[in-house]
């Protein structure tokens, strides 16, 4: 391997950029997963609230 400092600096820069891009992909995937969990939690909350309202209405009518 060459002892040229310019080559070493460019290699470190290239490796650093590649690592940052990989971390960005991981963070983006995690954010997408969390957004999906939030959507499901909202849907389930609405479903449970609707079910509770229906049960309450049924109890009041009876």
C-alpha positions, 0 to 999 in steps of 0.5 A: 500500500502506498504511504501517500497521505492524499491517497490515505485521506481520500480512502478515509473520506470514501469509507466515511461517506459509505458508512454514513450512507449505510447508517442513513439507510438503517435510520430511514428503515427504522423511521418507516417501521415506526411510522407503520406502527403508529398507523396500526396503533391509530387504527386499533385505537379507533377500532376499540373506541368504536367497539366500546361505543357499540357495546355501550349503545347496545347496553343502553338500548337493552 
